[in-house]
Amino acid sequence: MLGVEKVKKSFDGFVAINGVSFSLKKGEICSIIGPNGAGKTTLFNLITGHLPIDEGKLIFKDEDITNRRPYQICRLGIGRSFQRTNIFPRLTVYQNIQAAVLVHRGKSFTFLRPVDFFFQQETEEILERVGLNEYAGTVSGSLSYGFQKQLELGIALASEPELLLLDEPTAGMSAQETHHTMELIGKITREKGLTLLFTEHDMEVVFSISQRIMVLHQGRLIAEGDPGEIRRNPEVQKVYLGEGR
C-alpha cells in the first residue's frame, strides 16, 4: 500500500531522515519507535506532505506522491493526527466533525445555513464510532485531553482514509485514558479495514497492538520486526529500550 524509498531530509546541514526505506501492506498495524529527536514526526510530515522531501520517493497504491501537497495526499486516502491536538477549541464537538466531513466532500461550510441530511448522518456516525455522541454539543476546548484526542481521531476519519497515521496518540494521557484510546483505535482499525502506522513512547502500547515495529535512531531505520524480534534485538536494547530490558 505504502512504499517509502530511500527518503532523506535535512535542515541546515542536519540530517533528520537518512535514507529510510520501508513498506506497508494493506491492513497492517505498524509502529515506529525511537528516542526523542529520532525523526519520527519528521518522517510523518514527509509522508503527509507537510514537509518537502530532499531525496527519495513515496509510493501510495502504485502512485508516486512524492512532495504532493497535504490536501492532495489526504484525498488519496492518507489520514493523520498530530502530537498536539489539532481541533477548533471554540466549536462544538459536532461542528468540528461536520466541518471535516464537509471539507473532505469539497463543500464550503457555514453554520448559518442547514446542512444536507447526508452530511449530518455521516457526522453522527463518526461521533458514535469515536464514542463522542454524548458530547456532540460540548465546546471542544472544554473536553478532557483524552476526549480531545478522540475528537482528533474522528476528524481524521472524516477524510475516509485507507492509511491512518497517528503521532503519539496517547501522549499526555492517564493509564485509563491510554487503555481506552488504544482499544478504540484497534476497534476502528479492524472494523474499517484500515492500515495503521503510529508513533508511540509507551512500550506497553507498542508491544500490545503492533504487528510490526520499526525502530528509528538518528534518522536511520536500525531495526524492523515483530514485537518478539524487537525485544530481543541487541542494538534496539542498547539505543532505545535500555540494556538488560
Secondary structure, 3 states (H helix, E strand, C coil): CEEEEEEEEEECCEEEEEEEEEEECCCCEEEEECCCCCCHHHHHHHHCCCCCCCEEEEEECCEECCCCCHHHHHHHCEEECCCCCCCCCCCEHHHHHHHHHHHHCCCCCCCCCCCCHHHHHHHHHHHHHCCCHHHCCCEHHHCCHHHHHHHHHHHHHCCCCCEEEEECCCCCCCHHHHHHHHHHHHHHHHHHCCEEEEECCCHHHHHHHCCEEEEEECCEEEEEECHHHHHHCHHHHHHHHCCCC
